[in-house]
């Protein structure tokens, strides 16, 4: 694990070596707060439901923007060749990069904690649903990150990595939604609902944490990190 944490520290510091990280965090925080507050007083209820309603869609664009450079930039600059010569396992590099981006996501979400504090001062919100919403955001974000990392390992073009990452996460998020499964054959409806990230996020966001939802997200993270490792290994075979 020492090698994993060494990679994580290097990658996490790399986020803040340029102003891009600060721009990402500021833009995400300001935009999500503005979108939430513009309807909060119209609803006239002390609830965070509106915030967690828009959060998955913001993360859908924010996270691929964060992950698009993690492998693509290494390929473009040629530093991936140097990285692969270090005494590190491919899985250690992949997991280290994932943990760095996951920590970056956690820092971003922590900055939004001012919102539930404000809502609590104005009323009596359902703290269980708020906790569930943040847990769901962390798990959903982790799955988005794993997907984005895998896609970034397939190309050296960051824009392509971003577009493909957004496309895949969008499809996996909506595949279980009612407007998608409405016209689907009955035989595959249960499978589509199980695969849909949005349905699992909504379930956790209600404040009732089902182990099946947690296992689903952990499985998605593990699956795409596995694909990421295989993608990196295939570069050696070439």
N, C-alpha and C positions, 0 to 999 in steps of 0.2 A: 504493500500500500504506500510505501514511502515514495516510490516512483510516480504513483498516481497523484499524490498530493504535490509533488514537485512540478508535474505538468500543470496541475490545476492552478497553483500559485503563479506560474509563468503566464498562463493564458489569462487569468483574472487580472493580473497587473497590466497585461497587454490591452485590455479594454480601456483602461484609464490613462494609458500613455498618450492618447490622442483625445481631442475634444469630442469625438464621435459618440463615446459612451455617455457623456454629459448631455449631449444633444438628444440622444435616444431617450434617456431617462426623463429629461425635462419635458420633451414633447409628449411622451406617453402619459406622464403624470398630469400635465396641464389639460391634454385632450380628454382623458378619461374623467377627470374632475369636472370639466366644463360640460361634457355630455350628460353626466349624472346630475349636476346641479341645475341645469336648465329645465329639468322636468321634476326635480325633487319637490319644490314648493308647490307645483301644480297638483301633484298627487296628494299633498298635505297629509302624509303618513310618515312616521319614523321607521323607514325601512330601507335596506340596501339592495332590495330586489332589482331595482333599475340598474344599479352599478354592475351587479353580477350578470345582468342580462346582456350588457354591452361588452363586458370584459373578454369573453371568448373571441369575439370578432376583432377586437383590438389586438389581442395576442396573436391572432391568426396572421396579422401583417407584421407585428412588432418582432416576433420570435424568428421568422425566416430572415428578417433584416439583421438580427443579431448573429445568427449561425452561418449566414451565407459566406462569410470570409474565413471561417475557421479551418476549412480544408482547401477551398478554392484559392485563397491567397497563398497558402503554402505551395500549391502546385504552380501558380503563376510566377512566384518569385524563385522557385526552385529549391526552397528551404526544406521541402518534404524529403528530398534525397538525403540531406544532412540529418534530418530528424530520424529517418529510418536506419541510419548507421549507428545511432546511439544505443547503448545497452538497455533498451526498453522494449517490452513486449507491445505488439500492436494494440492489444486489449487495454494495456495501461495508458497508452497515449489517447485512445478513444475515450476511455472512462474519465481521464483527467480533463480532457476538453469538455466533456459533458458536465462534469461537476463545476467547472469554471463558469460555463454558461448558465447552469442551474443556480449558482450563487448570485450571478448577475441578475437573474430573474427575481430571486428572493429579495435582493436589495431594492429592486424597482417596486415590488409589491409592498414592501415594508413602508415605503414612503406614502402609500395610500392609506395607512392606518389612521391618519388624521380624519378621514371621512367617517368611519364608524364611531370615533370619539365624538365628533360633532353631532352625529345623528343621536347618539346616546344622551347628549346634553339637551337635545330638543324634544326627546320623547323616550319611549321604552321599546326599543327594537328587539326583535327575536335574536338573541345572542347566539343561539344554536345555529340558526340559518346563516348568520354572518361567519361564524367559525367554519361551517360547512362550505360556504362560498369560497373562502380563502383556501381551504384544503383542496377543494375541487380545482381552483385556479392553479395551485401548485402542481397537482397531478396532471391536469390538462396541459399546463405549460411544459412539464417534463416530457410528456409525449410529443408535443410540438418540437421541442428541442432535439429529441432523438431523431425525429424525422428530418429536421433541418440539417443536422449534422451528417446524416447519411446522404442526403441529396448533395450537400456541399462536397462530399468526397467523390462525387461522380463527374465533376466538371471543374475547370479552372476559371470559369466565368462567373463572377459573383451575381450578376444580374440574372443569368439563367438559373443559378441556384436559388435565388429569391423567388422567381416566378414559379419554378417547379415546386418549391417548398410550400408556397401559398396554395397552389393548386391541390397538392396531395392532402394537406391539412384541411382545406375546405371540403374536399370530397369526403374525407373520413369524419368530419364533424357533422355534415348534413345527411349522410347516407341513412341514418336511422330516423330522420325526421318524418313527420306524418305526410308532408307533401311529396316525399320521395317514395315512401312505402305504400301510399294510397293505391297506386296503379300497379304495384309489384305483385307477382304471383304469390298466392298464400303460402306456398311451400318455403319461400325464401324470406318472408317477412320477419320471422324471429331472428334469423341470421343477420339481416340488415339492421334491426334494432339493437342487436348485441354489438355489432361492429361500430355503430354510430357513437362518436365521442360526445356529441351534444346530449344524448339521452343519459349517459352516465354522469355528465357534469350536472345536469338538472337534478338527478337523483341525490347526489351528494349535497347540492346547494339547498335542498329542503331541510338540511340539518340532521338527516338520518343517514349515518355512514354505514353502507352495506359493504361487507367484505368483498362481494363480487365486483363492485365498482372499483375498489382499490386494486384488486388482483388484475382487473382488466387493464387499468392504466400501467401498472407495473409490468404486465406482459407486453404491452405495446412498446414501452420504453426498452425492455430487454430485447425484443424482437428487432427493433430498428438499430439498436447498438450492435447487435450481432451482425446485422447486414453491413453496418459500418466497418466492423472489424474485417469481414470478408472482403469488402471493397478495397480496404487498405492492403490486405494481403495479396489481392489479385494484382496489384501494382508490382509486387516483387516477382510474381510469376511471369509478368511481361518482360 
